[in-house]
Amino acid sequence: MWTLIPTGQFKKDLKRYRNRPEKLASLKFVLDLLREKGEVPHEYAPHMLKSDFKGFMECHVENDFLLIWRDIDTRTISLTRVGTHSELFKK
């Protein structure tokens, strides 16, 4: 079992989706996988990020609904961001 720690920014991002139960259900499923195994299956396209998010992982919860996290230690995951590409990677 892994410990998931949401950051303040993750909680703020999550509030944008409080009226979108289908997105929250999909996110809960992926978070349950992370909590159980510490990773998500390949069908969610997990990959390491570069640039500003170097050292962080990202996966596609849904088509354009992303989760970004970072492994803090062997059994702890920091939930960093959740949202669409345009919300998370603004330039």
DSSP file (Angstrom, degrees, kcal/mol; ACC not computed):
  #  RESIDUE AA STRUCTURE BP1 BP2  ACC     N-H-->O    O-->H-N    N-H-->O    O-->H-N    TCO  KAPPA ALPHA  PHI   PSI    X-CA   Y-CA   Z-CA
    1    1 A M              0   0    0      0, 0.0     2,-0.3     0, 0.0    35,-0.2   0.000 360.0 360.0 360.0 133.1    0.0    0.0    0.0
    2    2 A W        -     0   0    0     33,-3.2     2,-0.5    32,-0.1    74,-0.2  -0.753 360.0-125.0-103.6 151.9    1.3    3.5   -1.0
    3    3 A T  E     -a   76   0A   0     72,-2.9    74,-3.0    -2,-0.3     2,-0.5  -0.862  20.4-153.6 -97.2 127.4    0.5    6.7    0.8
    4    4 A L  E     -a   77   0A   0     -2,-0.5    74,-0.2    72,-0.2    72,-0.0  -0.898   9.0-170.4-104.3 125.2   -0.9    9.5   -1.4
    5    5 A I  E     -a   78   0A   0     72,-3.1    74,-2.2    -2,-0.5     2,-0.3  -0.941  12.0-148.2-117.5 110.4   -0.3   13.0   -0.3
    6    6 A P  E     -a   79   0A   0      0, 0.0    74,-0.2     0, 0.0     2,-0.1  -0.594  13.5-137.6 -77.7 134.4   -2.2   15.7   -2.2
    7    7 A T     >  -     0   0    0     72,-2.5     4,-2.1    -2,-0.3     5,-0.2  -0.359  27.1-105.6 -79.0 168.4   -0.4   19.1   -2.5
    8    8 A G  H  > S+     0   0    0      1,-0.2     4,-2.1     2,-0.2     5,-0.1   0.886 123.1  52.3 -60.9 -39.4   -2.3   22.4   -2.1
    9    9 A Q  H  > S+     0   0    0      2,-0.2     4,-2.7     1,-0.2    -1,-0.2   0.884 106.6  53.0 -66.2 -38.3   -2.2   22.9   -5.8
   10   10 A F  H  > S+     0   0    0     69,-0.4     4,-2.6     2,-0.2    -1,-0.2   0.928 109.6  48.6 -60.6 -45.0   -3.7   19.5   -6.4
   11   11 A K  H  X S+     0   0    0     -4,-2.1     4,-1.4     2,-0.2    -2,-0.2   0.896 111.7  49.4 -62.6 -40.3   -6.6   20.3   -4.1
   12   12 A K  H  X S+     0   0    0     -4,-2.1     4,-0.7     2,-0.2    -2,-0.2   0.918 111.8  48.5 -64.8 -43.5   -7.2   23.6   -5.8
   13   13 A D  H >< S+     0   0    0     -4,-2.7     3,-1.1     1,-0.2     4,-0.4   0.912 107.7  56.1 -59.8 -43.2   -7.1   21.9   -9.2
   14   14 A L  H >< S+     0   0    0     -4,-2.6     3,-1.6     1,-0.3    -1,-0.2   0.826  95.6  65.1 -61.5 -33.7   -9.6   19.2   -7.9
   15   15 A K  H >< S+     0   0    0     -4,-1.4     3,-1.3     1,-0.3    -1,-0.3   0.817  91.5  64.2 -60.5 -30.3  -12.1   21.9   -6.9
   16   16 A R  T << S+     0   0    0     -3,-1.1    -1,-0.3    -4,-0.7     3,-0.2   0.735 107.1  43.8 -63.9 -20.7  -12.5   22.8  -10.6
   17   17 A Y  T X  S+     0   0    0     -3,-1.6     3,-2.1    -4,-0.4     7,-0.3   0.242  75.6 110.2-109.4  11.6  -14.0   19.3  -11.2
   18   18 A R  T <  S+     0   0    0     -3,-1.3    -1,-0.2     1,-0.3    -2,-0.1   0.748  83.4  47.7 -62.9 -22.2  -16.3   19.0   -8.2
   19   19 A N  T 3  S+     0   0    0     -3,-0.2    -1,-0.3    -4,-0.2    -2,-0.1   0.140  95.7  80.1-101.6  19.2  -19.3   19.2  -10.5
   20   20 A R    X>  +     0   0    0     -3,-2.1     4,-2.1     1,-0.1     3,-0.7  -0.672  52.8 172.3-123.0  74.7  -18.0   16.6  -12.9
   21   21 A P  H 3> S+     0   0    0      0, 0.0     4,-2.2     0, 0.0     5,-0.2   0.790  75.9  57.7 -59.4 -31.2  -18.7   13.3  -11.2
   22   22 A E  H 3> S+     0   0    0      2,-0.2     4,-1.8     1,-0.2     5,-0.1   0.899 109.5  44.9 -67.1 -38.6  -17.6   11.2  -14.3
   23   23 A K  H <> S+     0   0    0     -3,-0.7     4,-2.5     2,-0.2    -1,-0.2   0.911 113.1  50.4 -69.0 -42.1  -14.1   12.8  -14.2
   24   24 A L  H  X S+     0   0    0     -4,-2.1     4,-2.6    -7,-0.3    -2,-0.2   0.869 109.0  51.9 -64.6 -36.2  -13.9   12.4  -10.4
   25   25 A A  H  X S+     0   0    0     -4,-2.2     4,-1.9     2,-0.2    -1,-0.2   0.913 111.0  47.5 -66.1 -42.3  -14.9    8.7  -10.7
   26   26 A S  H  X S+     0   0    0     -4,-1.8     4,-1.9     2,-0.2    -2,-0.2   0.910 113.1  48.8 -63.6 -42.1  -12.2    8.1  -13.4
   27   27 A L  H  X S+     0   0    0     -4,-2.5     4,-2.9     1,-0.2     5,-0.2   0.917 108.4  53.3 -64.3 -43.6   -9.6    9.9  -11.2
   28   28 A K  H  X S+     0   0    0     -4,-2.6     4,-2.4     1,-0.2    -1,-0.2   0.894 107.1  52.8 -58.6 -40.1  -10.6    7.9   -8.1
   29   29 A F  H  X S+     0   0    0     -4,-1.9     4,-1.7     2,-0.2    -1,-0.2   0.932 112.0  44.4 -61.1 -46.2  -10.0    4.7  -10.1
   30   30 A V  H  X S+     0   0    0     -4,-1.9     4,-2.3     1,-0.2    -2,-0.2   0.900 112.5  51.9 -66.7 -40.8   -6.5    5.8  -11.1
   31   31 A L  H  X S+     0   0    0     -4,-2.9     4,-2.6     1,-0.2    -1,-0.2   0.878 106.9  53.7 -63.8 -36.5   -5.7    7.0   -7.6
   32   32 A D  H  X S+     0   0    0     -4,-2.4     4,-2.2    -5,-0.2    -1,-0.2   0.893 108.1  50.4 -63.0 -39.2   -6.8    3.6   -6.2
   33   33 A L  H  X>S+     0   0    0     -4,-1.7     4,-3.0     2,-0.2     5,-0.6   0.923 111.3  48.0 -63.0 -44.4   -4.4    1.9   -8.7
   34   34 A L  H  X5S+     0   0    0     -4,-2.3     4,-1.8     1,-0.2    -2,-0.2   0.910 112.0  49.6 -61.7 -42.5   -1.6    4.2   -7.5
   35   35 A R  H  <5S+     0   0    0     -4,-2.6   -33,-3.2     1,-0.2    -1,-0.2   0.888 117.5  40.6 -64.6 -39.2   -2.4    3.5   -3.9
   36   36 A E  H  <5S+     0   0    0     -4,-2.2    -2,-0.2   -35,-0.2    -1,-0.2   0.930 136.2  10.3 -74.5 -47.3   -2.4   -0.2   -4.4
   37   37 A K  H  <5S-     0   0    0     -4,-3.0    -3,-0.2     2,-0.3    -2,-0.2   0.590  87.9-122.5-115.0 -15.0    0.6   -0.7   -6.7
   38   38 A G  S  <<S+     0   0    0     -4,-1.8     2,-0.3    -5,-0.6    -4,-0.2   0.583  88.6  59.6  78.6   8.9    2.5    2.6   -6.9
   39   39 A E  S    S-     0   0    0     -6,-0.6    -2,-0.3     7,-0.0    -1,-0.2  -0.962  75.2-124.4-156.4 167.8    2.0    2.7  -10.6
   40   40 A V        -     0   0    0     -2,-0.3   -10,-0.0    -3,-0.1    -9,-0.0  -0.895  37.2 -95.6-119.2 152.4   -0.7    2.8  -13.3
   41   41 A P    >   -     0   0    0      0, 0.0     3,-1.8     0, 0.0    -1,-0.1  -0.151  36.9-106.7 -63.3 160.1   -1.1    0.4  -16.3
   42   42 A H  G >  S+     0   0    0      1,-0.3     3,-2.2     2,-0.2    -2,-0.0   0.731 112.0  74.2 -61.9 -25.1    0.3    1.3  -19.7
   43   43 A E  G 3  S+     0   0    0      1,-0.3    -1,-0.3     2,-0.1     0, 0.0   0.677  92.2  57.1 -65.9 -13.8   -3.2    2.0  -21.1
   44   44 A Y  G <  S-     0   0    0     -3,-1.8    16,-3.3    15,-0.0    -1,-0.3   0.328 110.1-127.1 -94.0   6.0   -3.1    5.3  -19.1
   45   45 A A    <   -     0   0    0     -3,-2.2     2,-0.2    14,-0.2    -3,-0.1   0.893  32.4-167.3  52.3  52.1    0.2    6.3  -20.9
   46   46 A P        +     0   0    0      0, 0.0     2,-0.3     0, 0.0    13,-0.2  -0.477  18.0 156.8 -69.4 138.8    2.3    7.0  -17.8
   47   47 A H  E     -B   58   0A   0     11,-2.3    11,-2.3    -2,-0.2     2,-0.2  -0.991  43.5 -98.5-158.0 157.7    5.5    8.7  -18.6
   48   48 A M  E     -B   57   0A   0     -2,-0.3     9,-0.2     9,-0.2     2,-0.2  -0.505  39.2-133.6 -75.9 147.0    8.2   11.0  -17.1
   49   49 A L        -     0   0    0      7,-2.7     6,-0.9     4,-0.4     2,-0.2  -0.596  15.4-153.5 -99.0 163.9    7.9   14.7  -17.7
   50   50 A K    >   +     0   0    0     -2,-0.2     3,-1.6     4,-0.2     2,-0.1  -0.600  55.7  21.9-121.6-176.8   10.7   17.1  -18.8
   51   51 A S  G >  S+     0   0    0      1,-0.3     3,-1.7    -2,-0.2    -2,-0.0  -0.308 128.7   5.7  61.3-126.2   11.4   20.8  -18.4
   52   52 A D  G 3  S+     0   0    0      1,-0.3    -1,-0.3    -2,-0.1    -3,-0.0   0.765 139.4  45.2 -62.5 -25.9    9.5   22.5  -15.5
   53   53 A F  G X  S+     0   0    0     -3,-1.6     3,-2.2     3,-0.1    -4,-0.4  -0.008  78.1 155.5-107.1  27.8    8.1   19.1  -14.3
   54   54 A K  T <   +     0   0    0     -3,-1.7    -4,-0.2     1,-0.3     3,-0.1  -0.335  69.0  25.3 -58.4 132.3   11.4   17.1  -14.6
   55   55 A G  T 3  S+     0   0    0     -6,-0.9    16,-0.3     1,-0.4     2,-0.3   0.349 101.6 109.3  93.4  -4.6   11.2   14.2  -12.2
   56   56 A F    <   -     0   0    0     -3,-2.2    -7,-2.7    -7,-0.2    -1,-0.4  -0.698  60.0-136.1-102.1 155.9    7.4   14.0  -12.2
   57   57 A M  E     -BC  48  69A   0     12,-3.3    12,-2.3    -2,-0.3     2,-0.3  -0.791  16.6-166.5-106.7 153.6    5.2   11.4  -13.8
   58   58 A E  E     +BC  47  68A   0    -11,-2.3   -11,-2.3    -2,-0.3     2,-0.3  -0.985   6.5 179.2-136.3 148.2    2.1   12.0  -15.8
   59   59 A C  E     - C   0  67A   0      8,-1.8     8,-2.2    -2,-0.3     2,-0.9  -0.974  33.0-114.2-142.8 160.7   -0.8    9.8  -17.0
   60   60 A H  E     - C   0  66A   0    -16,-3.3     6,-0.2    -2,-0.3     3,-0.1  -0.831  25.0-179.6 -96.8 102.9   -4.0   10.3  -19.0
   61   61 A V  E    S-     0   0A   0      4,-2.0     2,-0.2    -2,-0.9    -1,-0.2   0.931  81.9  -7.8 -65.0 -45.8   -6.9    9.6  -16.6
   62   62 A E  E >  S- C   0  65A   0      3,-1.6     3,-1.4    -3,-0.2    -1,-0.1  -0.763 103.1 -70.8-134.4-177.4   -9.1   10.3  -19.7
   63   63 A N  T 3  S+     0   0    0      1,-0.3    -2,-0.0    -2,-0.2    -1,-0.0   0.902 129.6   6.8 -46.6 -60.4   -8.3   11.6  -23.1
   64   64 A D  T 3  S+     0   0    0     -4,-0.1     2,-0.4    20,-0.1    -1,-0.3  -0.340 108.3  98.8-121.5  50.6   -7.5   15.2  -22.0
   65   65 A F  E <   -C   62   0A   0     -3,-1.4    -4,-2.0    19,-0.1    -3,-1.6  -0.922  56.6-170.8-137.0 107.8   -7.6   14.8  -18.3
   66   66 A L  E     -CD  60  83A   0     17,-3.7    17,-1.9    -2,-0.4     2,-0.4  -0.676  19.5-155.3-110.7 152.8   -4.2   14.4  -16.8
   67   67 A L  E     -CD  59  82A   0     -8,-2.2    -8,-1.8    -2,-0.3     2,-0.4  -0.995  10.6-166.0-122.7 130.9   -2.7   13.5  -13.4
   68   68 A I  E     +CD  58  81A   0     13,-2.7    12,-2.2    -2,-0.4    13,-1.6  -0.967  19.1 157.2-117.0 134.0    0.8   14.6  -12.4
   69   69 A W  E     -CD  57  79A   0    -12,-2.3   -12,-3.3    -2,-0.4     2,-0.4  -0.922  26.9-144.8-146.7 170.5    2.6   13.1   -9.4
   70   70 A R  E     - D   0  78A   0      8,-1.9     8,-3.3    -2,-0.3     2,-0.7  -0.996  21.6-124.2-142.5 135.7    6.0   12.5   -8.0
   71   71 A D  E     - D   0  77A   0     -2,-0.4     6,-0.2   -16,-0.3     3,-0.1  -0.709  24.5-175.3 -77.4 117.4    7.4    9.6   -5.9
   72   72 A I  E     -     0   0A   0      4,-2.2     2,-0.2    -2,-0.7    -1,-0.2   0.913  66.0 -25.0 -81.5 -46.2    8.7   11.1   -2.7
   73   73 A D  E >  S- D   0  76A   0      3,-1.2     3,-0.8     0, 0.0    -1,-0.2  -0.774  91.5 -61.4-148.6-164.3   10.2    7.9   -1.4
   74   74 A T  T 3  S+     0   0    0      1,-0.2     3,-0.0    -2,-0.2    -3,-0.0   0.713 131.7  18.5 -65.2 -21.0    9.6    4.2   -1.7
   75   75 A R  T 3  S+     0   0    0    -73,-0.1   -72,-2.9     1,-0.1     2,-0.4   0.219 109.1  83.2-133.9  16.4    6.0    4.2   -0.4
   76   76 A T  E <   -aD   3  73A   0     -3,-0.8    -4,-2.2   -74,-0.2    -3,-1.2  -0.985  49.4-170.5-130.1 132.2    4.9    7.8   -0.7
   77   77 A I  E     -aD   4  71A   0    -74,-3.0   -72,-3.1    -2,-0.4     2,-0.7  -0.975  14.4-145.7-122.1 130.7    3.5    9.6   -3.7
   78   78 A S  E     -aD   5  70A   0     -8,-3.3    -8,-1.9    -2,-0.4     2,-0.7  -0.862  12.6-144.3 -95.5 117.0    2.9   13.4   -3.9
   79   79 A L  E     +aD   6  69A   0    -74,-2.2   -72,-2.5    -2,-0.7   -69,-0.4  -0.737  28.2 171.8 -81.6 114.8   -0.2   14.2   -6.0
   80   80 A T  E     -     0   0A   0    -12,-2.2     2,-0.3    -2,-0.7   -11,-0.2   0.914  48.6  -6.6 -99.1 -50.8    0.9   17.4   -7.7
   81   81 A R  E     - D   0  68A   0    -13,-1.6   -13,-2.7   -71,-0.1     2,-0.3  -0.968  46.0-169.7-146.7 158.3   -1.6   18.5  -10.4
   82   82 A V  E     + D   0  67A   0     -2,-0.3     2,-0.3   -15,-0.2   -15,-0.2  -0.961  41.9  78.0-149.1 136.8   -4.8   17.4  -12.2
   83   83 A G  E    S- D   0  66A   0    -17,-1.9   -17,-3.7    -2,-0.3     2,-0.1  -0.977  73.4 -43.0 158.7-168.1   -6.4   18.9  -15.2
   84   84 A T     >  -     0   0    0     -2,-0.3     4,-2.2   -19,-0.2     5,-0.3  -0.372  56.3-103.0 -85.9 168.3   -6.3   19.3  -19.0
   85   85 A H  H  > S+     0   0    0      1,-0.2     4,-2.7     2,-0.2    -1,-0.1   0.931 122.8  49.6 -55.2 -47.1   -3.2   19.9  -21.1
   86   86 A S  H  4 S+     0   0    0      1,-0.2    -1,-0.2     2,-0.2     4,-0.0   0.830 112.0  48.1 -66.9 -31.2   -4.0   23.6  -21.5
   87   87 A E  H  4 S+     0   0    0      1,-0.1     3,-0.4     2,-0.1    -1,-0.2   0.872 120.1  36.6 -73.0 -37.0   -4.6   24.1  -17.7
   88   88 A L  H  < S+     0   0    0     -4,-2.2    -2,-0.2     1,-0.2    -3,-0.2   0.780 120.5  41.7 -89.9 -29.0   -1.4   22.3  -16.7
   89   89 A F  S  < S+     0   0    0     -4,-2.7    -1,-0.2    -5,-0.3     2,-0.2  -0.269  71.9 156.9-119.6  46.6    1.0   23.4  -19.4
   90   90 A K              0   0    0     -3,-0.4    -3,-0.1     1,-0.1    -4,-0.0  -0.468 360.0 360.0 -68.8 140.5    0.3   27.1  -19.9
   91   91 A K              0   0    0     -2,-0.2    -1,-0.1     0, 0.0    -2,-0.0   0.364 360.0 360.0-113.5 360.0    3.2   29.1  -21.4
